[in-house]
Amino acid sequence: MQKIVSQLDPKTETELTSKLKEAYDIRGRDLAHSIQLTEQVLQEFTVAQSEVGVASSQNQLGLFYLIRGEFEKAEEFSQSALRYFESANDLKGTADARYNIGSIYYRTDKYHLGLIELSRCLSIYRQLNDYSNQARTLKSMGTIYEYFNDREKAIESYEKSIDASRRVNDASLESNALNPLSGIYFKKGLEKLATETIERSIELKTKTNDIRGLAFALYGRAKIAVKQGRPQEALVDLEKTVAILAEAGDTLGLGMAYNKTGSAYELLSDLRNANFYYLKALELGEQNHVQFVSFKANYNLYLLAKKQGDAKRSLDHLEKYFLQKEQVINRENYSIIKSYESLSKIESLEREAHAQIEKNEIIEKKNAELDSFFYRVSHDLKEPISSLLGLYYVAKMDVKDESTMRLFDMYHSQTLRMNDIVMGLINLTEIKNTEKLKSRIDFGKLVDECANSCRYLPNFNNVSIQKEIEVFDFNSEWAIINTILQNLIENAIKYSRNDCESFLRVTIKKETDSVIMIVQDNGQGIPIDHHEKIFNMFYRATDRQQGSGLGLYILKRAVERLNGTIVLSSTPNIGSTFQVNLPLI
C-alpha cells in the first residue's frame, strides 16, 4: 500500500492538535461547540491528507457523539479510527478507540462485549501508565458490574478509578466514580456514607465546572432523596439533571433521570405525571436500544398499573420486563463478568465472525454449505442458548428443592456443551475469513496471556508451566498465532493428570526458514489409534473431560491458514507433544 505523505507543516499540525485538545477540555460545558470545533479540525486534516490527524479527530468525534447518545455515528467514527491506529501500531489511539466502542456497547444492550472492549483498553492504559484513562475506563467497567448486580466488583472498580484519578490530581474524574459509589453505599444501608459521598461529588463537579458531570451528581443525590421519602427535594435536582442531559443529548442518563422523576411523582401520589415520565423513559430506551433503561421503565409501569387496578396493562409491562431483564442478567454474561479475561478472545472472534457472515458473497463456493451451517449456528442457536443459560441462572437463585436443582444442573451441563460448540464454529469462521493483517509477534507476552486466560480451568494451579522462548523478529497474523497457542496450552492444562507433578513446557525457536512452536506435557495422552482422527471436526478421544470436539480441528485450520504443519506425538499416561512448524515467509 502506498504511504500517504501529510502536506501539513509542523506549526499547522501543532495548532490543529491544540484545537482538538481545546474541544476535548470544554466537552463538559459546551458539547455542541466541542463537536463543531472537532469537525472543522477533521476537515483540515482530511484536506492535508494527515492520516493520524484524521484518525485522532474521528476518535474524538466518536466520544462526543457517544455522549450525545448518537451511537451509530459514534461507532462509525470510532471504528474508522481504530482501523488506522491498529495498522499504525498506535497503542494509545487503539485504546482510546476501544474505549469508545466499549462504552457504546454497554450503553445499548451488549454488556458483555462492552466489558471485553473496556478490559482490552484498560490493559493498554496500564502498559502506558495512563492513569487518567485508567480512571475513566474503570468507572465504566464498574457501571457494567452494577448492571449484573455484582456490587463487590463494582465497588472495587470504582475505588480503583478514584485511586487512579488522585494519582493525576483530577477532581472531575474522581467525582465521576463517587457518583455511582454513593448509590451502592446507599443500597448496602450506609446512608450517611452515601450522602457524604454524593455531596463530595457535587462539590468537585461545581469546582471543576463540569456541567454534564454535575447533572449525574445531582441525579445521585435525587436517588437518595427518593429512597428516603423526600420527593420534592428530589424533583428539584432532577429538573436540573433533565435540563442538562437533554441539552447534551445523553440518552442513557436522560432515560435514568426520567425513570427517577416518575418515581418521585409516584411518591407524591401524582400518578398521571409518574406514568408520563415512565413512558418517556421507555420510549427513549426502546428508540435508542438502551435495554437497561427500558426494563427499569417497564417494571415501574407494571407496579403503577397494578396500583391503578389495570390488570391487562400491568401484565403486559411485567412480561416485557421479564424478557428484557433476562437479556440483562443472563448466565452467559454473568460468567463473562467473572472470567472475562479468559473469554474475551472468544467473544472477539464472535464479533468478527458475524461481520464475515454478512459478507458471505465472498466466501468460496466449495465451502458454501459449511459456511451456511456456521451462519445458522451463530445466528439461530446463539440467542436461544443464551436464553437457556439465563433461565438456569434465574432457577439457581429461586429454586430451593435439591432434586429439582439437580435436574437443572444436568440441563445446564448440556447447554454449556452446546454453547462451546457454537463458539467453536464461530472461531472457525474467524480463522477462514478475517483479513490477513500482520504485526510483530511477541511470543513471550502471548504465551503468558494464553496461560493466564486458562486460570478458570480446575487443573490450572496443579500444572507447572515452563517456557523456553527465543527472542527474534517474526511478523504474522496475531489472532491466528494466538488461536494456535491458546488451543495447545488450554488442552495441555485441561487434560493434565492428578497422579503426578504435572507440567506444561512451551518451546518456541527460530530455524533457517521456519518458526517452531512445541507444546509438551505429561498429561493423559492420546492412544495411537486416535491420532489420525483427533484433528477431525467434533471428534473426541475421551469422555473424561467435557468438550465440543472442535479444539484440535480449529488448531489444524489455524495452522493451515499460515501454510504450516503440525505433528503429534502422544502416549497414554505419558503425555503429548504437539509441534507446529510455520514458514518465515
N, C-alpha and C positions, 0 to 999 in steps of 0.2 A: 504493500500500500504506500502510495506517495505521501511523504510527510508534508503537511501544510505549514508554511512558514508565516508566522504572525507579522502583520505590517505595522504593528504598534511600536512607537518609540518608548523607551523605559519611563520617561516622565509621564506620558499619557496613560500608560498602563498603571502606574502608581496612583494617578488621580482617579482612574476608574475603580481601582481596588479600594481606594479610600471612600468613594461614594457607596460601594457595596457595604462597607463597614458602617457608614452613617445610616444607611437604610436598615441594617440589622439592629443598630442600637436604639432606633426610635420605634421599633415594631410594637412595643408595649403601649406607646402613647398615640401613635398615628399609623396604623397598619396600612391604610389606603395610600398614604404618601410613601411608605416603605415599598409597596408594590410598584407604584408609578416610577419611583427612582430606580429600582432594580430593573424594570423593563427597559428603561432608557439605556442603562449600562449594558444590558444584554444586546440591544440593538447595535451599540457602538462596537462591542466585542465581535459581533457577528460580521459586521462590515469589514472589520480589521482582520478577520479570519484567525482570531485568537481562540484556539480550541479550549485551553484551560480557562480563559475568561468566560467563554460561553457556558462551559460546564459549571463553573462557580456561580454564575448568575442564575442558571436554570435550577441549581440545587437550592439557592436561597428563595427563589420563587416557589419551589416545591414546598418549602417550610411555610411561607406566608399563606399560600393557598390552603395548606393543611390547617392552619389556624382559623382561616375563614370557613372551613368546612367544605370547600370545593375539592373533594377528594380525587375525582378523576383527573382534573387538571394538575393537582399536586403530584399524583403518581406519575403522570406523563413527564413532567419536568424532572422529577427525581430519578426515574428510571433512565432517562436520557443522560443525565449527569453521571449516574452510576456506571453506565457502559463506558464512558470516557475515562473515569477515574480508575476503573479496574484495568482497562487496557494500558493506562499510563503507570500502573502500579503505585498510584497515589493513595496511600493508606488513609490519610486524614479525610480526603474527599470521599473515598469509598465509605468510610464510617459515617460521615455526615449524610450521605445519600441513603444509606441503610437505616439511619435513624428516622429520616422522613418516612420511608416506606413502612418501617415497623410501626410508627405512630399512626399512619393511615390505616393499617390493618387492625390495630386494636381499637380504633375509633369506629370501625364498622363492625363486622361480625367474625373476623378472622383472628381471634385472640391468640391461638397457639402460634400462628405464623408471625404475628406481631412480636411475641416473646422471642421467637427464634431470631428474627432480624435484629431486635434490640440486644440480644445476648452477643450476637456477632459484632455489632459496632462497639459494645462495651469492651469486648476483648481487645479491639484495636485501640480504643482510647486509653486503656490501661498500658498497652505497649508504648504509647506515645506520652504517658504521664500527663494526659489532658484531663485535669480534674474538673474543669467546668463542664465539659461534655459528659464525663462520667456522672456528674451530679444530675444532669437533666435526663440521662438515659436510665439511671437507677430509679428516679422518680417515676418515669413512665412504666418501668417494669413493676414497681410497687403497685401501680394502678391495676395492672393486669392480675397480679396476685390477689388483689381485693376482689376483682370480678369473680375469681374462683373461690372466694371465701377462705383463702389461706392467709389469715391475719398475721401469723408469725413471720412468714416470708415477706409479707408486705411491710411490716414494721422494720424488718432487717434491711430491706431495700431503701426505705425512707431514711433510716438512720445513717446508712452509708452515703446516701445522697447529701444529707446535711453535713456529714464529715467532709466530703469532697468539696462542698460549697465553701466551708470555712477555711479550707486549705488555700483557696484563692480569694478569700475575703469577699465573696459575692453574696450580698444580703438578699438580693432578689431570688437567686437560685435556692438559697436556704429556705426562704418563705414558701417557695413552691412545694417543698416537701413537708413543711409544717402544716399546710392546709389539710391534706388527707390524713396525716398522722393524728391531728386533733380528732378527726372523725372516728378513727379506730380507738383512740383512748376513751371516747365517749361510749362506744359500743361495749367496751370492756368494763364500764361502770366507773371510770376515772374522770368524773365530770369536772372536778376542779382543775385537774391537769389539762383536760381537753380545752377548757375555757382559756386558761393561761396560754396554751399553745396557739390557739387561733388569734388571740389578741396580739401576741407577739408577731404573728404573720401579718396582720393588718398594719401594725406599726412599721414593719420593714417595707411593706408594699407602698405605704404612704411616703416613707422616707426616700425610697428609690424612684418614686413617681411611675411605677409600673401599673398603669391604669387597668389593663386587662387582668393582670395578676391580682390586683385589688378586688376585682369582681369575684374571683374564686375564693378569696379570703372572706369577703362579705357573705358569700354563699355558705361557707363553712360555719360562720357564726349564726346564720339563719337556721341551718340544720339543727344546731344545738338549741336554739330558741324554740323551734317547733317541738322538739323532743321534750323540752322542759315545760311545754304548755304556755308559751308566750308568743302566740301567733302574730299579734300586732307588731311587736318588735321585729319578728322575722320578716314580715311583709315590707318593712322599711328597707332592710338590707336587700331583700330580693328584688324590689323595684329598681334599685341602683344596679344590681347584678344583671338583670334582664336588659336594661338600657345599654350597659357597656358591651355585653356579649352580642346583642343584636347588632350594634354598630360594627363590632369586629367580625360578625358572621361566624361565630364559634358555635357550630351545630351541636356538638356533644354537650358543651357547657350550658347552652341555652335550653336544651331538652331537659337536662337535670334541674335547672332553675324553674322551668315550667312545672315539672312534677312536684317540686317542693313548694311552689306557690299554691298549687292545688291543695296540698296537704294543710297549709296554713289556713286557707279559706274553709276547709272542711272542719278544722278545729273551731272556727268561728260559727259553724253551722250554716255557712253560706254555700249550700250545696250547688247552686247554679254556677257560681264562679269556680268552685272546685272542679266541677265537670268540664267547664270551659278550658281551664288550664291543663287538665289531664289529657283532654282531646288534642290540645295544641302540642303537647309533648309527644303524644302518639303519632300525630301527623308528621312532625319533624323527624322522629325516629324512623318511621317507615319510608319517608321520602328519601332520606339520606342513608338508609341501611345501617342505622345505629341501633343494633339489636338491644344493647343494654338499656337504652332509654325506652325503647318500645315495650320491653317486657315489664319494666317498672310501671309504665303508664297503664298497661293492661291490668296489672294487679291492683293498682289504685282504683281503676274504673270498675273492676269486679267488686271490690269492697263497697264502693259508693253505690253501685246499682243494687247490691244486696241490702244496703241500709235503706234504700228507697223502695224496696219491695219489688223491684223489677227482675223477676227470676230469669226470664229469657235473656235479657241483656247481661245479667250477671254471669250466667253460664257461658255465654259467648266470649266474654272477656277472660273468663277463667280458662277456657280451652286454649285461647291464643297465648295466654300467659304460660301455661304448661309447655306448649310446643316451643315457645321461644326460650324458656328457661332451660329446657333440655339441651338446646344448642349451646347455651352459655356455660352450663355446668355439666358437661358430659364426661364420661370416664376417660375417653381418649385425651381430651385436653388436660384433664387433671393430671394424668400420668406424665404428660409433656412438661407440666409445671414442675413436677417432682424430679424429672431427669431430662430436662430439655437439652442439656449438653450432649447426651448420648443420642438423642433422637433428632437433633437439628439437621444433621446431614440428610437423613431420610426425608424429612419434610421439604428440604430444599430441592431434592430430586423430584418430589411430587409436583412442586410448582413448575419446574422446568418441563416435566413430562406432559403436564396439562397444556403448556404452551406449544409443545411439539405436536400434540394430538390435534390442536386446532389448525395446524398446517399439514394435515395428513396427505395433501395432494402431492407433497414432495417425497413421501415415503416410497421406497422401492416396491414395485409390483409384486415381486416374489415373496415379500413379507406382509402383503396386504391383509391376509387372513389373520395372522398373528397380531398385527397392529390393531386390527379391529377388535380382537379379543382384549388387548390391553385397554382399548377405549371403553369397552363395555365394563370391564372390571373396575377401572379407575373412576368412571363416572356413574355406573349403575350400582356398584356394590359399596363404594366408599361411604356414601351418605347413610344407607341403611345399617351398615356395620357400625358407624359412629353412633347411630341411634340405639343399637343393641348394647353397645358398651355403656352408653349413657343410662339406659334402663337398669343395667346391673349396678351402677354407682348409686342410683336412687334407691334400688332394692336393698343394697348393703346398709344404707342409712336408716331405712324404715322397717325392714323385715327382722323380727326378733326370733322367730322359730328356727332352731338349728337345722332340723331336717329339711325345711323349705330352703334354707340358705345353702345347704349342700347341693341341692338341685341347681340353684342359681350359679354356684361355683362351677359345676360341670358345664353348664351352658356358657359361662364366661370363658372357660378354658378353650372351648372350640371356637368361640367368637374371636378370641385373640389370635388363634391359628389362621383363621380366615383373613384377619387384618394383616398378619405377617405376609401372607401370600399376595394380597393386593399391593402392599408396599413394595414387595419384591418385584412384581410386574412393572410397577411404576419406575423402579430403579432400572429395570431393563430398557424401558423406553428412553430413559435419560441417556444411558450408555450409547444407544443406537443413533439418537437423533440430535444430540447437542452439537453446537458448532465446535470446531477444533481450535480452541483458543489455548495457546501455550504460555506458560510462565515458568519461572525458575522454581525448581522443587527443592525445598529444604527438608531432606529426609529425616533428620534428627527431630525436628519440630513436629513433622507429620506423624511419625511413629508415636511420639508422646501423646499427641492429640487423639489418635486412634485408640491407644491403650486406655487413656483416661475416659473415653466415651464408653468403655466397657465396664465401668465401675458398678453399674447396676446388676451385672451378672452375679449369681450366687457364688461362683467359684473364684471370683476376681482376687480376693485377698489371700487365697491359697496358692496363687501362681507367682513364681519369681520371674520377672521379666528382665531379660538380658539383651543388651544391644551391642552390636559390632558394626558401626556405620562409618564408612569412609566419607570424607568431605570432598565433594567435587561438583563442578557445574553441570547441571542437567536441566534442560528445558523440555517440558512435556505438558500434557493436559492434567491440571491439578486434580480435578474431580475424578478422573479415571484412575490415576495413581492412588488417590485416597480410597476409592472403592476396592481396589486390589488389596491394599494393606489392611483396610478395615475388615474385610471378609476373612482374611487369613488369620489376623490377630484374634478376632472375635471367635472364630471356630476353635482355635487352639485353647482359649480360655473356657469356652462352653463345654468342650469335650475333654477337659483335664480329668485326672484321676484323684481319688481321695485316699488311696492306699500308699502314696509315696510323696516325696517332696517335688511337687510339680514345677516345671519350668517352661518358659517360652523364650526362645532365642531368635532374635531378628538380626540377620546379617545382610548388609547392603554394600556392594562394592562395584567398582567400575573396571571393566576389562577393555581389551583393544577396541572392540566395536559394539559393545553391549553393556547394559546395566544388569547386574544380578541381584535379585531380591530372594532371600532364603528365610523361610519361617519354619523353625524346627521346634517340636515339643515332645514330651514323654507321656502323652495322654493315652486315651483309649485305643487309638489306632484304628485302621480300616482293613478288614480282611481282603486278601488279594483278589478274591472273586468279585469284589465290588469295585475294583479300581477302574475298570473300563466304563462303568455306569455312573460313577459318582458325580460326573460333570453334567449328567442329563437333567433336564428340567423335571422338578418335583420328585427326584429320586432321593430316598433317604436310606442310609446304610444301617441305621439303628433306630430303635424306638425309645432308647433310654433318655433321650432329650427331645423336647418338643421343638419343632421347626417346620418351615414351609417346604424344604427341599429345593429351595431356589438359590441359596447362598453360593454354592460352588458353580452352579450354572451361570450366575451373574459374574462370578470371578472369571470364568472362562471367556465370557463375552467381552469383559473389560480388557483382558489380555489380548484377545484377538483385535480389539479396536486399535490397539497400539502396535499391531503386527508382531506381537511377541509370542512366546511359547511357555507352557507350564508343564512341569514334571513332578509327579507324585511318587514318593517312596514311603510306605507305611506298613507297620506290623502290629497286630492286635496286642494290647497291653505293653507295647514297647514305645510306640509313638509314631508321629508322622513328620515328614519333611516335604514342604512344597517349595519348589524352586521356579521362579519366574525370570525369564530372560527377555529383556526389552532392547531393541536396536537403538543405538545412539542417534541415528538419523531419523 
